């Protein structure tokens, strides 16, 4: 995806995901099988312990997977909807500086979309 289209997507997230946009969550890279989302520690997303709120990290993590799923759904051309039904996270160290969330499950998404189209039934995928 070109830098211009990423810029436009990040600006449009103001309307689609205003809380994430205000907190500084941005799509850094979106390819056919990979999406990278970044967020930098700042005044708006800092907790009293001088690290990033876990909710901001959760938004960024969800966007890295969700943006890739949306891209794949648009590419397949079928009227498919998606819903996040579970979210799980583990925080291993203090989140300071620039944090990146990477999803490389594009091939997995392709397989699940094929199953959904072929069976006409909802599918569950863990990414």
JOWO-V583389 format. One record per residue. N is the residue number from 1. PSI is psi in degrees with one decimal (999 if undefined). Layout:
# JOWO-V583389
n=N psi=PSI
n=N psi=PSI
This chain:
# JOWO-V583389
n=1 psi=135.7
n=2 psi=160.9
n=3 psi=-35.4
n=4 psi=-44.8
n=5 psi=-32.8
n=6 psi=-40.8
n=7 psi=-45.6
n=8 psi=-43.5
n=9 psi=-42.4
n=10 psi=-35.9
n=11 psi=-37.1
n=12 psi=-22.5
n=13 psi=-17.8
n=14 psi=-37.9
n=15 psi=-34.9
n=16 psi=-43.3
n=17 psi=68.6
n=18 psi=-36.9
n=19 psi=-43.5
n=20 psi=-41.0
n=21 psi=-45.4
n=22 psi=-35.6
n=23 psi=-5.1
n=24 psi=15.5
n=25 psi=125.2
n=26 psi=145.0
n=27 psi=124.0
n=28 psi=-35.8
n=29 psi=134.7
n=30 psi=110.1
n=31 psi=-175.4
n=32 psi=-33.5
n=33 psi=12.3
n=34 psi=140.7
n=35 psi=132.8
n=36 psi=128.3
n=37 psi=139.9
n=38 psi=155.1
n=39 psi=136.9
n=40 psi=137.2
n=41 psi=129.7
n=42 psi=-177.5
n=43 psi=-41.8
n=44 psi=-35.0
n=45 psi=15.4
n=46 psi=136.0
n=47 psi=175.4
n=48 psi=-14.8
n=49 psi=12.0
n=50 psi=34.9
n=51 psi=177.0
n=52 psi=137.7
n=53 psi=140.3
n=54 psi=-29.6
n=55 psi=-36.5
n=56 psi=-42.0
n=57 psi=-38.2
n=58 psi=-40.7
n=59 psi=-43.9
n=60 psi=-41.7
n=61 psi=-43.6
n=62 psi=-38.5
n=63 psi=-35.7
n=64 psi=-36.6
n=65 psi=-43.2
n=66 psi=-40.9
n=67 psi=-37.9
n=68 psi=-40.4
n=69 psi=-45.1
n=70 psi=-43.9
n=71 psi=-44.8
n=72 psi=-38.2
n=73 psi=-43.7
n=74 psi=-39.6
n=75 psi=-35.3
n=76 psi=-23.1
n=77 psi=4.4
n=78 psi=150.2
n=79 psi=86.5
n=80 psi=137.9
n=81 psi=159.8
n=82 psi=156.3
n=83 psi=128.9
n=84 psi=120.8
n=85 psi=-12.3
n=86 psi=144.9
n=87 psi=133.2
n=88 psi=137.4
n=89 psi=156.3
n=90 psi=127.4
n=91 psi=118.9
n=92 psi=-17.4
n=93 psi=168.1
n=94 psi=129.7
n=95 psi=103.1
n=96 psi=156.8
n=97 psi=-148.5
n=98 psi=125.1
n=99 psi=137.0
n=100 psi=139.1
n=101 psi=126.2
n=102 psi=130.4
n=103 psi=123.8
n=104 psi=36.8
n=105 psi=28.5
n=106 psi=-41.6
n=107 psi=-38.6
n=108 psi=-42.8
n=109 psi=-42.6
n=110 psi=-45.2
n=111 psi=-43.0
n=112 psi=-38.9
n=113 psi=-39.5
n=114 psi=-43.3
n=115 psi=-43.4
n=116 psi=-41.7
n=117 psi=-44.4
n=118 psi=-39.1
n=119 psi=-23.0
n=120 psi=12.4
n=121 psi=156.8
n=122 psi=148.4
n=123 psi=155.2
n=124 psi=136.0
n=125 psi=140.5
n=126 psi=124.7
n=127 psi=999
